[in-house]
Amino acid sequence: MNNKKKWNVTNAKKIFNQPFFDLMFKAQKIHRNNFLSNYIQVSALLSIKTGLCPEDCKYCPQSAKYNTGLSNEKLIKLEKVINAAKKAKKIGATRFCMGAAWKNPKDRDMPVLESMIKHVKNLGLETCMTLGMLNDNQVNRLAHAGLDFYNHNLDTSPEYYKNVVTTRSYNDRLSTINKVRNSGIKVCSGGILGLGETINDRISLLVQLSNLSKHPESVPINMLVKIKDLEGLGSGGSGHITGYHPLHKKLEIWLSNWLKFPRALLFSSGFAANQAIINVLSRIFKYIFVDRLSHASILEASINKNILFKRFQHNDIHHLSQLLEKKESRSNSLIFTEGVFSMDGDQVDLKKLITLSKLNNNYLVLDDAHGFGILGDEGKGTSYIKNIFPNLLVVTFSKAVGVCGAAILCQENVAEYFLQYSKNLIYSTSMMPAQAGTILVALKKMKCSQYLRDRLFQNIKRFQISAKKLKLYKYSNTAIHPIIIGDSLLTIKFSQKLQEKGFWVNPILPPSVPVGKGRIRITITAMHRESDIDNLIEALFYAEKNI
C-alpha cells in the first residue's frame, strides 16, 4: 500500500507492545482482507553464487572477512537453476528466490541473470533475487526481464547499523530499494533479530520500513542463529569425560553471577536435579524432611533410599519444628520445599523456613521451578522477592524459560561434592551445547522482560476476580490456579465439559494428587488475551454447573 501516514517511534511502540495474540489476530484480519483466508505462500531459495563476498555483514558466513570454510564459487549454470526451480514447484513453492554473495553484480553477469529470470517465470513461478546494491541500468534490466521481487533487507535500525555492516551505508540500502521501487519491481525488505540490538532498535527498524515511499510487499524477519555457538547437537558424553562444552561453562557462570551463588551445575531435567540432591546429600544428612506436597521426583528418590525420610504437613512450619525438636534430628537434617507448589499454586513462607533451618544449622533446599522467571527482581524467583536465600537452589528451564533442563545453585564445596558423587552427572550424557546456548539466550531475554511479567499478573488478577465466584476454585496468587473437584470421575467429566467449550485442560488425578483431591489445573500466561480469560471463566462456570 502507498504510505501516506508518516510513522514515528510512538506509533511503532503501540504496535510492538501489543499482546502477541492480539497482534496475531489483527494481522490475520488484514491477511483475510487481502488474501485467501488460509493461504500460505511457499517460497524456495537458491544460492546462485556462494562465498567470498567483499561485504563485512557480521551475521553472514559468506563474507570474505571471516574464516567460515566457504570457498569462492562461480555463478552457477542456468540448467541447475531451472532444475532447482522445477523441484521447488513440485513441492508446492510458488515463488523462487535466487541469491548471490555479491556487494553488487557486474554488468557481465546481467545476461545470465536475465535468462534465469525468464526461464523460472516460464515455469509459472514468481521470481525474486537478492544481488546486493544495484545501479539504475541493472535495475531496469532486471525489471525488463520480468523480475517480480527484489530482496534487500535493512537488517536493523539506522542507529545500530554500524555495529553490523561497515562496507556499505544505511543510505546505500535505501537508495537501492528506491531504485527497485521506481522500476516497478516489488520490494522484499525486512530485518534480522539477534544481532545484539535493543528493543528500541527493533522499533526503529519498524519505523524505517513503515516510512518507505510504499510499504514492502514482503517483510522477511530473520532470527540470527550463531552456528559457532551451537557446535552440533550432541555433547559427546558425560561432562566428566568429553561432554563439558564452553557453552555449558558460559551458562553456568552467567547463572551463578546473576543469581548470586558461587556455583551452578547443569542437569538434563528438574527431575534429574532433584534426584541427584537426595542421592548425594543423603550421604551427609541422616534425616530428610520434605513438604508433603513436594514434587514426585523428591518423594520417589527419598522413598527408594535407605534414609530416614519424613514428610511434614504442607507449609506447616509448626509441624516441621516439632519433628526437628527430636534430639537425633535437630542438627543433622536436610529440609526440602518448593517456592511455588505445582498443584496448588501457593507459595512457601520462605522467611520462616530459613529462620527455622538456621536455628539448628539445618540445610535448606528450595526447588523454585514454578517461581523462577515469574517472581522477584528480574524474574529471579521466590528468594529474590525479599532477598533471602536457601543453602541450595534449584531452577528449571522448562517452565518460564521455555526450553528444558535445570540447574543447581550452591556453594563451591557442595558443587565439588556433587561432581564427585552424583551419578546423574557422572554417568549421564550432558545437555546438548545447542540447548545450553538456547537457554542462555532465553534467560537474557527473560531477565529484561518485566513487561511480560506485568502483563501476566494483570491476567492473573483478571482471572482471580471472576474465578472466586466458582464454588470449587482454590485461590492462588501465582500463575497456577487449581479447581479442586475431588472425585476422580467427576474431575474427568469436568475436563470433558471444558473440552466441549474449546478448552483442552486435562484432569489431574491420584497418584499425582492425594485421593479425593482430583483437580483441574489452570495456568495463566502473559500471552493470554482478556477475551481468552473471560471465555475460560465462562467455560468453568458451565463445567461446574453440568458435572
C-alpha positions, -999 to +999 in steps of 0.1 A: +000+000+000+011+036-005+025+051+026+005+083+033+010+082+070+043+093+085+052+068+112+072+077+143+086+057+173+054+063+193+032+047+166+056+017+162+058+012+200+020+009+202+021-020+177+053-036+191+040-037+227+006-053+219+000-087+234+012-113+209-021-129+203-038-096+198-012-087+172-017-121+155-055-116+155-052-082+139-026-094+114-049-123+105-078-099+098-055-078+075-044-111+058-080-122+052-089-088+038-062-092+012-056-129+006-074-162+008-081-168+045-059-200+049-035-194+021+003-195+029+027-189+001+057-213-001+089-199-014+122-216-022+157-200-020+187-210-041+222-196-037+233-189-073+267-176-062+284-187-029+313-174-009+339-146-006+315-117-006+335-085+000+309-071+024+316-075+062+280-082+074+286-096+109+258-122+105+269-137+072+292-167+068+296-158+031+317-128+039+353-130+028+362-112+060+355-143+081+370-178+080+339-200+077+352-227+054+334-214+024+353-212-009+346-188-037+322-203-063+313-190-097+277-181-107+260-215-112+249-227-146+214-219-159+205-256-161+210-260-123+187-231-116+160-245-139+162-279-122+161-264-087+131-243-097+113-274-111+119-292-078+106-262-058+074-261-078+069-298-074+069-295-036+044-266-037+065-234-040+050-205-060+079-181-056+116-189-064+143-167-049+179-165-062+206-150-041+242-142-048+270-134-024+280-100-040+284-064-030+268-058-064+265-077-097+289-070-126+275-059-159+290-091-175+267-112-152+234-094-163+226-115-194+229-147-173+207-133-145+181-121-171+180-156-186+175-171-151+145-148-145+129-156-178+133-194-175+120-195-140+090-174-150+082-197-178+077-225-152+048-204-137+068-193-107+072-158-092+108-147-093+128-130-066+165-120-065+189-106-039+222-094-055+234-066-033+234-030-044+222-021-079+227+008-103+199+023-125+209+003-156+209-030-137+176-024-121+160-016-154+174-047-170+161-069-142+126-052-145+126-057-183+135-094-178+103-097-157+117-099-121+088-098-097+105-092-063+139-079-052+151-086-017+172-060+000+170-061+038+176-030+060+189-055+086+185-033+117+179+003+129+200+032+114+214+038+149+227+002+153+236-004+117+273+005+120+277-024+145+265-048+118+279-036+085+306-011+077+312-017+040+280-001+029+259+026+044+223+026+055+216+052+028+231+028+002+204+003+012+176+028+010+189+040-024+188+005-039+153+000-025+141+033-041+156+023-074+138-011-073+105+005-063+107+031-091+113+004-117+081-014-109+097-044-092+081-053-059+101-048-027+111-076-003+128-059+027+129-067+064+155-072+092+174-096+113+169-101+151+195-113+175+224-091+163+228-076+197+203-048+191+179-034+217+141-034+217+144+003+207+164-007+176+137-032+166+111-005+169+133+019+149+136-007+122+098-009+121+097+029+117+121+028+087+102+001+069+069+019+075+082+052+062+094+038+028+076+055-001+054+024-003+053-005+022+073-035+011+051-063-004+072-088+016+088-082+050+111-111+060+121-112+096+150-135+104+164-147+137+202-150+138+214-185+146+250-183+158+263-216+143+297-213+161+279-213+194+259-244+187+288-268+179+265-295+167+237-312+187+254-339+207+276-332+237+296-363+231+292-378+266+293-372+303+307-338+314+334-358+333+347-373+300+342-353+268+308-336+273+317-304+290+315-277+264+324-240+266+287-232+263+280-252+294+306-232+313+293-200+299+258-208+310+269-219+345+290-187+350+262-165+338+236-182+361+258-181+392+266-144+387+230-135+380+216-155+409+244-146+433+256-182+441+292-193+439+285-222+416+259-236+392+256-272+379+236-281+349+212-311+347+191-326+318+159-320+337+144-308+370+136-345+379+172-354+375+184-325+395+161-333+424+170-370+424+207-360+424+201-338+455+186-367+475+211-393+463+241-371+470+231-352+502+217-383+519+254-393+522+258-362+545+225-358+562+209-385+582+174-371+581+154-356+552+123-335+558+101-329+528+070-308+524+041-332+519+032-315+485+067-315+471+073-328+436+072-366+428+109-365+419+119-358+455+094-382+470+104-411+448+142-406+454+136-403+491+114-434+494+138-455+474+168-446+495+178-462+528+175-429+547+153-415+575+127-396+555+098-377+569+071-355+553+058-325+572+023-311+567+021-287+538+036-253+545+032-261+583+063-246+600+050-256+634+048-293+624+082-292+609+095-276+641+080-304+662+097-330+640+131-312+643+127-310+681+136-346+684+172-348+696+186-371+669+173-349+640+178-315+654+211-306+636+217-333+610+188-327+587+181-316+552+148-297+546+133-297+511+105-275+499+092-256+468+089-219+461+056-222+443+038-256+447+029-271+413-005-285+422-019-258+445-001-227+432+005-214+467+039-201+480+063-212+507+068-189+537+105-188+530+114-163+557+101-185+585+115-216+570+150-201+566+148-189+602+139-223+614+166-241+594+193-217+607+182-221+643+195-257+643+220-253+615+200-275+591+204-275+553+176-259+533+169-268+496+144-248+476+130-261+443+118-229+425+106-245+392+074-225+392+087-193+407+117-189+385+111-164+357+079-151+373+086-138+408+112-115+423+136-089+408+142-096+371+122-129+375+150-145+395+124-163+416+110-167+451+142-160+470+146-126+453+113-112+465+129-103+498+165-114+490+165-143+515+183-174+503+183-212+509+215-232+511+208-248+477+185-235+449+170-255+421+158-237+389+144-253+358+144-242+322+112-259+311+086-235+326+090-197+322+123-201+302+105-223+276+134-248+269+143-278+291+168-288+317+177-275+352+204-261+374+215-264+410+229-233+426+252-238+456+285-232+474+318-243+458+324-272+482+289-285+477+293-283+439+326-303+441+308-329+462+281-333+435+308-336+408+324-365+428+293-384+439+263-375+416+256-404+393+232-381+374+262-361+364+289-388+362+270-414+342+247-393+321+253-375+288+254-338+294+228-315+278+234-305+242+256-275+237+229-260+215+205-264+243+228-246+267+232-218+242+194-216+237+188-215+275+213-186+279+196-166+251+162-172+267+174-163+302+188-130+290+155-122+273+136-133+304+157-111+326+147-079+307+111-089+300+094-072+330+066-060+307+057-097+302+057-103+340+035-072+345+011-085+318+010-119+334+000-105+368-027-084+351-041-115+336-039-133+370-058-105+386-085-106+359-089-144+364-090-142+402-118-116+402-142-139+384-129-173+395-135-165+432-172-169+424-166-205+415-175-229+443-146-252+435-119-226+430-089-226+453-074-191+455-039-186+442-017-156+438+006-172+412+002-184+376-012-218+388-049-219+398-065-252+409-101-261+405-105-289+431-133-313+422-124-342+444-139-373+429-119-387+400-149-395+378-163-360+383-129-345+376-128-363+343-163-351+335-153-315+344-124-318+319-147-331+292-171-302+297-143-277+293-133-295+261-169-290+248-162-253+251-129-255+233-105-257+263-081-286+264-075-290+301-066-325+312-077-338+346-051-343+373-058-375+393-043-397+420-014-406+424-003-372+412-026-357+439-040-373+470-071-395+468-102-373+468-083-343+456-087-346+418-085-313+401-082-291+370-050-270+370-053-237+352-020-220+342-023-183+332+004-169+309+014-134+297+002-144+262-034-148+271-058-121+259-085-107+281-111-125+259-092-158+265-096-154+302-132-143+300-141-172+278-123-196+301-142-183+331-175-188+312-164-224+304-155-231+340-189-220+352-205-242+325-184-272+336-191-266+373-229-264+367-230-295+345-210-322+363 
